[in-house]
Amino acid sequence: MAFMELYMPLILLMLATGLVGGLMAGLMGIGGGIVIVPVLEFALGYIGVDPEIRMHVAVGTSLATIIPTSISSIRAHRKRGAVDFALARHWGPPIFLGAILGSWIASQVDSSGLTAVFGIVALFVAVKMMLPMENIRAAASVPRGVAGLMPPAIIGTISTMMGIGGGALSVTTLTLFNVPIHRAVGTSALFGLLIVVPGTIGFMILGQGNSLLPPGSVGFVNVIGFLIISPATFLAAPLGAKIAHALTQRQLSITFGAFFLIVAVRMLYRTFM
C-alpha cells in the first residue's frame, strides 16, 4: 500500500507528461523536453531526490525519452514533405558535436545553473515567436561556410544542457533565416535525433558513480522514467504533427511562443525566487 501511495501519483504524472510531451513534439517539431524537464524535475522532488542532482536527472532522462519521439515525429513530417535533408546534411555534424559538448558542460554546473539556462532561453524563444516578427530576418537564406556552422553548434550545445530536442532553438533560428515555419518544424525534428542520442550517452557516462542517484538510474538517466514516458510520447507525436499542418503559420507561431512563455516564467521563478 505504501508503495502504491508513493509511486502511483508519480507513474500517472509521468504518463501524462509523456502524452503532452509527444503532442508538443509533433506540433512544434520539439522533442517534448520543454514539457518533460520541468514536470519530471517536480516529480523527482516529490519522491525525495536530492536537489543537487534533480535537474541533472530530469535533463538526462528527458533526452533519453526524446529518442523514440524524434523518430516518430520525423516519420510524420517526412510524409508531408516538410524535412529539408540537404540542410540536415549541412547542420548535422556541428549539431552532433555541440550535443557532446553540452552534456559535458551540464555535468560541471549545479542544478540552479541548468534551470537558469532553461528559463532564459525559453523566454527569448517565446518573445520571438509571439511578436509579429514574421518579416524580420537575420538573412535571406541559411548561411553557408564556416560562419554557417556556428548556429547549429550552439543549438546542439544549449539544447543538450536544457534536455530538449533542439526544436526550441532550431525552429526559431531557421525562421530568422527565412525558412518557412512548417519546413523549419519538420527539419528540427530530425535535428532532435542528432542532439538526443549523443546527449543521452553523455549523461549516462558522466553521471556514473553519483551516490545521490535515485533507484533505476544509469548515470543521470532514470530508466524507470524512460520506460513510462517514452511510449506515451511516441504515440502522441503523430497527432501533434497532424494538428501542426492544420494551422496557419501565424497560429503555429503564437501557439509555440505562448507555451514557451509559460515554461520560461516558471523556471526563472524557481531559479531566482
TORMARGU-383201 format. One record per residue (C-alpha): x, y, z; residue in three letters; chain; residue number from 0. Coordinates in steps of 0.25 Angstrom, whole numbers. Layout:
BEGIN
{{X Y Z} 'ala' 'A' NUM};
...
***
This chain:
BEGIN
{{0 0 0} 'met' 'A' 0};
{{11 10 4} 'ala' 'A' 1};
{{18 7 -10} 'phe' 'A' 2};
{{5 10 -17} 'met' 'A' 3};
{{2 22 -10} 'glu' 'A' 4};
{{16 28 -13} 'leu' 'A' 5};
{{18 23 -27} 'tyr' 'A' 6};
{{5 23 -33} 'met' 'A' 7};
{{3 38 -34} 'pro' 'A' 8};
{{18 39 -40} 'leu' 'A' 9};
{{14 28 -50} 'ile' 'A' 10};
{{2 35 -54} 'leu' 'A' 11};
{{9 49 -55} 'leu' 'A' 12};
{{20 43 -64} 'met' 'A' 13};
{{9 36 -73} 'leu' 'A' 14};
{{2 50 -74} 'ala' 'A' 15};
{{15 57 -77} 'thr' 'A' 16};
{{19 47 -88} 'gly' 'A' 17};
{{5 49 -95} 'leu' 'A' 18};
{{7 64 -94} 'val' 'A' 19};
{{21 64 -98} 'gly' 'A' 20};
{{18 55 -110} 'gly' 'A' 21};
{{7 64 -115} 'leu' 'A' 22};
{{16 77 -114} 'met' 'A' 23};
{{27 69 -121} 'ala' 'A' 24};
{{19 67 -133} 'gly' 'A' 25};
{{12 81 -132} 'leu' 'A' 26};
{{25 89 -131} 'met' 'A' 27};
{{36 80 -136} 'gly' 'A' 28};
{{42 79 -122} 'ile' 'A' 29};
{{45 67 -114} 'gly' 'A' 30};
{{36 69 -103} 'gly' 'A' 31};
{{47 72 -93} 'gly' 'A' 32};
{{42 86 -91} 'ile' 'A' 33};
{{30 79 -84} 'val' 'A' 34};
{{37 67 -79} 'ile' 'A' 35};
{{48 74 -72} 'val' 'A' 36};
{{41 83 -62} 'pro' 'A' 37};
{{30 73 -59} 'val' 'A' 38};
{{40 62 -57} 'leu' 'A' 39};
{{48 71 -48} 'glu' 'A' 40};
{{36 73 -39} 'phe' 'A' 41};
{{33 58 -39} 'ala' 'A' 42};
{{47 55 -35} 'leu' 'A' 43};
{{46 65 -24} 'gly' 'A' 44};
{{33 58 -19} 'tyr' 'A' 45};
{{40 45 -17} 'ile' 'A' 46};
{{51 52 -10} 'gly' 'A' 47};
{{62 52 -20} 'val' 'A' 48};
{{73 62 -15} 'asp' 'A' 49};
{{72 76 -21} 'pro' 'A' 50};
{{87 75 -25} 'glu' 'A' 51};
{{85 65 -36} 'ile' 'A' 52};
{{70 66 -38} 'arg' 'A' 53};
{{71 75 -50} 'met' 'A' 54};
{{82 67 -56} 'his' 'A' 55};
{{74 54 -55} 'val' 'A' 56};
{{62 61 -61} 'ala' 'A' 57};
{{70 66 -73} 'val' 'A' 58};
{{77 53 -75} 'gly' 'A' 59};
{{64 45 -75} 'thr' 'A' 60};
{{57 55 -84} 'ser' 'A' 61};
{{68 54 -94} 'leu' 'A' 62};
{{66 38 -94} 'ala' 'A' 63};
{{51 39 -95} 'thr' 'A' 64};
{{52 48 -107} 'ile' 'A' 65};
{{59 38 -116} 'ile' 'A' 66};
{{47 30 -120} 'pro' 'A' 67};
{{39 43 -120} 'thr' 'A' 68};
{{48 49 -130} 'ser' 'A' 69};
{{47 36 -139} 'ile' 'A' 70};
{{32 37 -139} 'ser' 'A' 71};
{{32 52 -142} 'ser' 'A' 72};
{{42 51 -153} 'ile' 'A' 73};
{{33 40 -160} 'arg' 'A' 74};
{{21 48 -159} 'ala' 'A' 75};
{{27 61 -164} 'his' 'A' 76};
{{35 53 -175} 'arg' 'A' 77};
{{21 48 -181} 'lys' 'A' 78};
{{17 63 -182} 'arg' 'A' 79};
{{30 67 -189} 'gly' 'A' 80};
{{34 76 -178} 'ala' 'A' 81};
{{48 71 -175} 'val' 'A' 82};
{{60 78 -182} 'asp' 'A' 83};
{{70 67 -183} 'phe' 'A' 84};
{{80 76 -191} 'ala' 'A' 85};
{{80 86 -179} 'leu' 'A' 86};
{{81 74 -169} 'ala' 'A' 87};
{{94 69 -176} 'arg' 'A' 88};
{{100 83 -174} 'his' 'A' 89};
{{96 85 -160} 'trp' 'A' 90};
{{96 71 -155} 'gly' 'A' 91};
{{111 70 -151} 'pro' 'A' 92};
{{112 83 -143} 'pro' 'A' 93};
{{99 80 -136} 'ile' 'A' 94};
{{104 66 -132} 'phe' 'A' 95};
{{117 71 -127} 'leu' 'A' 96};
{{110 82 -120} 'gly' 'A' 97};
{{102 72 -113} 'ala' 'A' 98};
{{114 65 -108} 'ile' 'A' 99};
{{120 78 -102} 'leu' 'A' 100};
{{107 81 -96} 'gly' 'A' 101};
{{106 68 -88} 'ser' 'A' 102};
{{120 71 -82} 'trp' 'A' 103};
{{117 85 -78} 'ile' 'A' 104};
{{104 81 -72} 'ala' 'A' 105};
{{111 71 -63} 'ser' 'A' 106};
{{120 82 -58} 'gln' 'A' 107};
{{109 92 -53} 'val' 'A' 108};
{{99 91 -42} 'asp' 'A' 109};
{{84 90 -43} 'ser' 'A' 110};
{{81 104 -42} 'ser' 'A' 111};
{{91 107 -54} 'gly' 'A' 112};
{{83 97 -63} 'leu' 'A' 113};
{{70 103 -58} 'thr' 'A' 114};
{{74 117 -61} 'ala' 'A' 115};
{{79 113 -75} 'val' 'A' 116};
{{66 106 -78} 'phe' 'A' 117};
{{57 119 -73} 'gly' 'A' 118};
{{66 129 -81} 'ile' 'A' 119};
{{66 122 -94} 'val' 'A' 120};
{{51 119 -93} 'ala' 'A' 121};
{{48 133 -91} 'leu' 'A' 122};
{{55 138 -103} 'phe' 'A' 123};
{{49 128 -112} 'val' 'A' 124};
{{35 132 -106} 'ala' 'A' 125};
{{37 146 -109} 'val' 'A' 126};
{{42 144 -123} 'lys' 'A' 127};
{{31 135 -127} 'met' 'A' 128};
{{19 142 -121} 'met' 'A' 129};
{{22 156 -126} 'leu' 'A' 130};
{{18 159 -140} 'pro' 'A' 131};
{{32 158 -146} 'met' 'A' 132};
{{30 148 -158} 'glu' 'A' 133};
{{36 158 -167} 'asn' 'A' 134};
{{49 160 -159} 'ile' 'A' 135};
{{60 152 -164} 'arg' 'A' 136};
{{75 151 -160} 'ala' 'A' 137};
{{78 147 -174} 'ala' 'A' 138};
{{71 143 -187} 'ala' 'A' 139};
{{75 129 -186} 'ser' 'A' 140};
{{82 119 -177} 'val' 'A' 141};
{{97 124 -177} 'pro' 'A' 142};
{{108 114 -182} 'arg' 'A' 143};
{{122 113 -180} 'gly' 'A' 144};
{{130 113 -167} 'val' 'A' 145};
{{121 124 -161} 'ala' 'A' 146};
{{109 116 -164} 'gly' 'A' 147};
{{113 105 -155} 'leu' 'A' 148};
{{113 113 -142} 'met' 'A' 149};
{{97 114 -141} 'pro' 'A' 150};
{{95 99 -141} 'pro' 'A' 151};
{{107 96 -132} 'ala' 'A' 152};
{{101 106 -122} 'ile' 'A' 153};
{{87 99 -123} 'ile' 'A' 154};
{{93 86 -120} 'gly' 'A' 155};
{{101 90 -108} 'thr' 'A' 156};
{{90 98 -101} 'ile' 'A' 157};
{{79 89 -105} 'ser' 'A' 158};
{{86 77 -98} 'thr' 'A' 159};
{{88 86 -86} 'met' 'A' 160};
{{73 88 -86} 'met' 'A' 161};
{{69 74 -88} 'gly' 'A' 162};
{{61 77 -101} 'ile' 'A' 163};
{{62 72 -115} 'gly' 'A' 164};
{{66 85 -121} 'gly' 'A' 165};
{{53 90 -127} 'gly' 'A' 166};
{{52 101 -117} 'ala' 'A' 167};
{{65 107 -123} 'leu' 'A' 168};
{{65 102 -137} 'ser' 'A' 169};
{{51 106 -141} 'val' 'A' 170};
{{54 120 -136} 'thr' 'A' 171};
{{67 121 -143} 'thr' 'A' 172};
{{62 115 -157} 'leu' 'A' 173};
{{51 125 -157} 'thr' 'A' 174};
{{61 136 -155} 'leu' 'A' 175};
{{68 130 -168} 'phe' 'A' 176};
{{55 131 -176} 'asn' 'A' 177};
{{51 116 -175} 'val' 'A' 178};
{{36 114 -175} 'pro' 'A' 179};
{{32 110 -161} 'ile' 'A' 180};
{{25 97 -166} 'his' 'A' 181};
{{39 93 -172} 'arg' 'A' 182};
{{46 98 -160} 'ala' 'A' 183};
{{38 90 -151} 'val' 'A' 184};
{{39 77 -159} 'gly' 'A' 185};
{{54 79 -161} 'thr' 'A' 186};
{{56 82 -146} 'ser' 'A' 187};
{{50 68 -143} 'ala' 'A' 188};
{{62 62 -150} 'leu' 'A' 189};
{{72 71 -143} 'phe' 'A' 190};
{{66 66 -130} 'gly' 'A' 191};
{{71 52 -132} 'leu' 'A' 192};
{{85 57 -135} 'leu' 'A' 193};
{{84 64 -121} 'ile' 'A' 194};
{{78 54 -112} 'val' 'A' 195};
{{86 41 -116} 'val' 'A' 196};
{{100 47 -112} 'pro' 'A' 197};
{{94 55 -101} 'gly' 'A' 198};
{{87 43 -94} 'thr' 'A' 199};
{{100 35 -95} 'ile' 'A' 200};
{{108 47 -89} 'gly' 'A' 201};
{{98 48 -77} 'phe' 'A' 202};
{{99 33 -75} 'met' 'A' 203};
{{114 33 -75} 'ile' 'A' 204};
{{116 46 -67} 'leu' 'A' 205};
{{106 42 -56} 'gly' 'A' 206};
{{113 29 -53} 'gln' 'A' 207};
{{116 27 -38} 'gly' 'A' 208};
{{108 38 -32} 'asn' 'A' 209};
{{103 33 -19} 'ser' 'A' 210};
{{91 42 -19} 'leu' 'A' 211};
{{84 36 -32} 'leu' 'A' 212};
{{70 30 -30} 'pro' 'A' 213};
{{68 15 -32} 'pro' 'A' 214};
{{67 10 -46} 'gly' 'A' 215};
{{77 20 -51} 'ser' 'A' 216};
{{89 19 -61} 'val' 'A' 217};
{{97 31 -59} 'gly' 'A' 218};
{{87 43 -60} 'phe' 'A' 219};
{{77 35 -68} 'val' 'A' 220};
{{66 29 -60} 'asn' 'A' 221};
{{61 16 -67} 'val' 'A' 222};
{{48 15 -60} 'ile' 'A' 223};
{{44 29 -64} 'gly' 'A' 224};
{{49 26 -79} 'phe' 'A' 225};
{{40 13 -79} 'leu' 'A' 226};
{{28 21 -75} 'ile' 'A' 227};
{{29 34 -83} 'ile' 'A' 228};
{{35 28 -96} 'ser' 'A' 229};
{{23 20 -101} 'pro' 'A' 230};
{{13 31 -98} 'ala' 'A' 231};
{{22 42 -105} 'thr' 'A' 232};
{{24 32 -117} 'phe' 'A' 233};
{{9 30 -119} 'leu' 'A' 234};
{{5 45 -117} 'ala' 'A' 235};
{{15 51 -127} 'ala' 'A' 236};
{{7 48 -140} 'pro' 'A' 237};
{{-5 55 -135} 'leu' 'A' 238};
{{3 67 -132} 'gly' 'A' 239};
{{9 67 -146} 'ala' 'A' 240};
{{-5 66 -152} 'lys' 'A' 241};
{{-10 78 -143} 'ile' 'A' 242};
{{2 86 -148} 'ala' 'A' 243};
{{-1 85 -162} 'his' 'A' 244};
{{-15 89 -160} 'ala' 'A' 245};
{{-11 102 -154} 'leu' 'A' 246};
{{-7 115 -161} 'thr' 'A' 247};
{{8 120 -160} 'gln' 'A' 248};
{{3 131 -150} 'arg' 'A' 249};
{{-5 122 -142} 'gln' 'A' 250};
{{6 112 -141} 'leu' 'A' 251};
{{16 123 -137} 'ser' 'A' 252};
{{6 128 -126} 'ile' 'A' 253};
{{4 114 -120} 'thr' 'A' 254};
{{19 112 -120} 'phe' 'A' 255};
{{22 125 -113} 'gly' 'A' 256};
{{11 124 -103} 'ala' 'A' 257};
{{15 111 -98} 'phe' 'A' 258};
{{30 115 -96} 'phe' 'A' 259};
{{26 127 -89} 'leu' 'A' 260};
{{18 119 -78} 'ile' 'A' 261};
{{30 110 -77} 'val' 'A' 262};
{{40 121 -76} 'ala' 'A' 263};
{{33 129 -65} 'val' 'A' 264};
{{32 116 -57} 'arg' 'A' 265};
{{47 112 -58} 'met' 'A' 266};
{{52 126 -55} 'leu' 'A' 267};
{{43 128 -43} 'tyr' 'A' 268};
{{49 115 -38} 'arg' 'A' 269};
{{63 120 -41} 'thr' 'A' 270};
{{63 134 -35} 'phe' 'A' 271};
{{52 134 -25} 'met' 'A' 272};
***
